[in-house]
Amino acid sequence: MERSITINFPQSLAFSLKMDDKEFKDAMKTISLVKLYELGKISSGMAAKLLNMSRIDFLELLHKYNVSYFDKGMEDELESDMRNA
């Protein structure tokens, strides 16, 4: 079962971003799912499914929003490994 939410925003916001209503709606959905993924609340597979894209496409999309595929703990471990190599 799908649910929907309504977000009220001034029309000037979408206009200032040079987006029509559909573009703005799609951007808000994408940004929300990217943030939920970044916070560890949903998987990349779930986010991809909700955005109707492949998991690989979602992982590539993360770069656009400066979100790492690796969780912070893994990033720290990789950096430590590189320093100690």
Secondary structure as UniProt FT lines:
FT   HELIX           11..16
FT   TURN            17..18
FT   HELIX           21..38
FT   TURN            39..40
FT   HELIX           44..50
FT   TURN            51..52
FT   HELIX           55..64
FT   TURN            65..66
FT   HELIX           72..84
//
